[in-house]
Amino acid sequence: MNAVRKEAVIIGGGPAGLAAAVRLYRKGITDIVVIEREDTPGGILRQCIHDGFGLTRFGEALSGPEYAQRFIDEAEELGIPYLTGTSVISVSPDKQVTTVSRSGLAVWQAKAVVLAMGCRERTRGALAIPGERPAGVFTAGVAQAYINLYNAMVGKEVVILGSGDIGMIMARRMTLEGAHVKAVFEIQPYPSGLPRNIQQCLNDYEIPLFLSHTVTEIHGRSRLTGVTVSQVDENRKPIPGTEQYHACDTLILSVGLIPENELTLDMGAKLDEHTHGAVVDECLQTNVAGVFAAGNALHVHDLVDFVSMEAEQLADSVAEYLKNGELPACLIKTQAGSGVNHVIPQRISGIRDIRLSLRVSKPYQNCQIYVMQNGSAIKTVKVRKAAPAEMIQIPLSKDLLKTQGDLEVCVQC
Amino acid sequence: MKERYDVLIIGGGVVGSAVAREMARYQLKIGVLEKELDVCYETSGRNSAVLHGGFAYDPGTKKAECCVEGCLEFDAVAKELDVPFKRTGKVLVGNTGEDLASLKRTLETGRINGSRGLEIIGEKRLHELVPAVIGNFALYSPNSGILDPFQYTIALAENAKKNGVDYYFDHEVTGIRRLPDQAYELSTAQGSFLTRWVVNSAGLGCGKISEMLGIPGYRIDGSKGDYIVLDKRVGPLLPMPVYPVPSNTYMGIHVTPTVDGNVTVGPNAEYVDDFTYYGVPQKSMDYLAQSASTLWPHIRTSDYIRNYSGILPKWLDENGVVQDFVIEARDEAPHTINLVGIESPGLTGALPIARRAVRLMAERETLYPNASFNPRREGIIRFSEQNDERKAQLIRENPDYGELVCRCERVTKAELLQAVHNPLGVHTMAGIKYRTRSMMGRCQGGYCQMRVARMICEETGCDIRDVLYARAGSSLFTGRVRE
């Protein structure tokens, strides 16, 4: 089969893919294509009909579809080609992208590939929640899609496990649609979603949030009849004797997101065991030259604004790569030290300004984040509050960096 | 006037559907009464999915005979019914002198049973076969294999249906009465049925049905086993099933590759009274992982994608000892075939059991061959398993093959449409899943289930409230958000 040559093939027409495409096009890289599996671009934003998007990127509060539309409109005005209803079935290490759609199988030979596939939800099976397997157990995003896109109501008496943002947003959404949301249970001793969602989605609707609690059994032969909830100890193990039964017909799971990286793995790119996304350098390039990743496929973001901005940064690197045929060697590793869950990028050159993205592994108050190189702190950031729910970004000027010696980021109070 | 059947089969699992298919070779009007909404919701679909070699059963038993017969013929069966099957071989791994003695006894039993190719292999050979395995030596059974129990049961049922057998789902038999004209009347909540012959292949309900037929006294205990399903990521590390040294009645917790590339871990074995409870407790999952990790070191919770359980109907004597399969036609219940205690290796032995059932019938009345019987069944062509050239051709012939609906298992709209319009008329989400593998991958339907649910509504014209997950009453939705 003859391959169609492209400067860049962008996999995914969600917020990351669209932002990357627009930026690339504006930089004069016009021989590109965006591949989107859905019938319309926009990605997961299509089902996020609540507002609060765009405050950082556009300085105003937009709904998910409105936020996506800004980029779709821009892409259409520029005439950026995108294919909908088209799925990528493989990417080879030499950047051949194979797609399928109703019009057939196609092969694209790209000089650069952008991985912008987004993420998926952690499931009941992955958590291995004990008990029966009735209907009525949904991940938050699936429930959101059913209600907002498919006009299908998933239940009436609802318990939510996990205080992730989508779970809290669904608590409010289902309440507004007449369901009774009994409670949100969170296994951690702290919430996993953003403070603003706790206020606007739970407190405002008097939905209680119980920390250090989890579902320890699911009941029901056909449709869900109830869940057993237990308190957990400091090791997140259920405490015997604390079991409480809650009758409900619906259990919503908001227990984490996982970057989507099947294609990434198949082509031989390395993944980070903490982020579950690709290992990238400061140009967001994976260990396969010319293959770049951004957005939730790289690491799960707290706000879509940062997804777009990261993808725009990626586009700058792709443009540079296409112009020069290579990017600076990145031999300095960055490491997550104590109190830090992960750091992106995982490799840097030491000769350019960079921006580190990280998440702390538990909540901190009045702490300091140290960026260490060769045993000494090259940058210290004071933080009044740091929570795992929020991404932290630390810009680093090249003047602070040495060209040798790994970086370590750690938190101290 | 009620329709009168020559044969009504109670239970459409792998054995009931095999019986239906084998009886369809003759000029008989046959019906299957199944209490669930599909053919593989219970024991037939809830097991290790292993084609057994036949070395684990006492010589001379029906278990041994049916198992060996079923194992040897399965290449031809899989081809005829177009179902996935891999003759992977299997190892039973041991470490101690006692283990070795036990495996040698097992080998000898297998040899007497007619199981082929068995040998004791040393550490070197064992690690050539399964590099990751932990063990000093093993009994190697090259003829054992793995199959897809859903597809196999569905294929038997579809082939039976194609050859004229009627399937009735959601039809639990609640009473059996012999009429003065010698016919049997079977009652269900959906009305009663008349038939000359009754086959009891009710699986977990075999004791109850046997009693209704006038053959009391079978003590059936359920042996529940739990399983964990692992991500396809670890599939390549397990080329064949790895078992521990078996005890007399229990094969032990093993790790098994599936035909689709996942790995299952299990089962434990616990006697239960409740034959409808399939919950998997935490302590089971912990125990399974711990136990199987002594055989194979790649079981990590981060690779869990699902868990499930199954219940084997075991016939026990008064001392609690597990008995052989019962395949009988008793004088006190004329014109009945009673299949009792069909547990493992019922999946491997389903067709041999079915042929024995037909033989019992043929000994009691003349059966006339059905000249139009066609043993071949064609399954749904799986897009993901084709090469690029064939994929392109499929899309050209039918553009629905170009629409990928399930991303993890790469299932297309064309396959899903064929599944929704399946020959048995099953419309549950689980039914579509078993027929296509959509919703079976690592995201467990997070991406595709909405599309599948919509397709069921659109294609069957059903109300959204009638979209069911699996069992009766398992509605996915409470209604529309907006009418």
Interface residues (C-beta under 8 A of the other chain):
Chain A: M1 R37 G85 S87 I89 T98 V100 S101 R102 S103 G104 L105 R120 E121 T123 R124 G125 A126 A128 P130 G131 E132 R133 P134 A135 G136 T139 G141 V142 A145 Y146 I147 L149 Y150 N151 A152 M153 V154 G155 K156 E177 T216 E217 I218 H219 R221 S222 R223 P238 D249 E262
Chain B: I228 V229 T276 Y277 Y278 G279 V280 P281 Q282 M285 T301 S302 Y304 I305 R306 N307 Y308 D388 K391 A392 I395 R396 P399 D400 Y401 G402 E403 L404 R407 C408 R410 R442 C443 Q444 G445 G446 Y447 Q449 M450 A453 R454 I464 L468 Y469 A470 R471 A472 G473 S474 S475 L476 F477 T478 G479 R480 V481 R482
